[in-house]
Amino acid sequence: MTFKSIFACILVCIIIACSSKKQSSGDQEKLKQIGRKYVALGLTIGQYDPDFVDAYYGPDSLRPAAVKDTSNFPKDSLIVQVSRLKEQIAELAAATANDTIRSRAGWLGSQLTAFERRIRIFSGESASFDTESKELFDAVAPIYNEKHFQDLIAKLDGILPGKGPLPDRFQKMASRFLLPKDKIDTVFQVAIAEARKRTLQHYTLPPGENFKLEYVTDKPWSGYNWYKGNYQSLIQINISQPIFIQRAIDLACHEGYPGHHVFNALLEKNIYHDKGSQEISLYPLFSPQSLIAEGSANYGISIAFPGDSQEQYCKQVLMPLAGIDTTGAHLYFESLKISSALNYARNEVARGLVNKSMADKEALRWLTDYCLLTEKGATDYLRFIKKYRSYVINYNYGQDLVKNYIEKSSGQDSDKRWKAFEKLLSNPMKASDLLADDKK
């Protein structure tokens, strides 16, 4: 090859590289503009649907002008805007050679699919439970018949002492581990501090991250994290519901460390501030983002308190603090392990209610007989399902998807799990991403 030929080849390569870089830069700008439109559209929907926006910490410049009359919901106009944005995203994803842009576009497309489904639900239009969960959360949970839960109940029945209906016997045992009202704050403060300490042993969180803890009443949920941006959270605990000793750790991890608070803080730092992706500043509650959020928050309990360490911490620290006798605690925690599989019964109740194949009376029976909730707990959870519908799959199926995803690559190695979990918490992902990785 002559010198001229070599020079010509180098020149061509430089031209191609420059062209590719220019195209990538152009695609980045297109995606940035789409992200801004996505945020503005989500905030607009949130002016009508008060449950739509769970958190927003982006610039005020993207907030739409206040709507004076929110009673006239512009369903058709909003759906058209969603469709146009999805078309732009699809065109960008098809044309770009940048895998990162394509991945972000795919995530945005799924989020916008959820926008449309929620718009339709809010306007009174319903679909089947599975269609709804697929479009809202990018997932369809497995279906279990009543025999499945009866078999689990029989297994639990074999280890619980006494006679009579199993739910009554379970509640009788559980009542011994109920947090006294005057000890709730003390126990929760200690539990959250321990969960935070364990998380900080593995993660470097943004400077100044913090939370405020409040106690509320008359809510359909047991706990809630309201992320405020700038690495701050408001964690609310519903004290109208009975709170059992293990729930202090469950909620400390789920709402705080390494759950919702850490998840939101890492996304804000790594994706919003460090990478400049404005779309992540909006957290739409009814979207694929919530399956990752709830699934990781539930799985985070076993990350921070693996094996029997939750039981041991409760017996050694929290129960004495609450003035609870530890006698029979091991049997209680063994029962909780079995009863955790019963959580999928909540999906079947929600499926029945959304599909109009189950009446309230039957739903309450399932919630007490199979979910082993108290009468008050069952009534509150029925309220939760009627408000949040297919959202329930995010807690159990979401947890299982996250668990399988993390443990496939990390096995039983605790340090590897923490690292894989941090990666999950630090990147926008959806259920189909977890399932795709599981099939590799």
Summary of the structure (lengths in Angstrom):
residues: 440
radius of gyration: 24.0
end to end distance: 43.7
largest distance: 94.4
contacts: 1426
relative contact order: 0.12
helix: 68%
strand: 7%
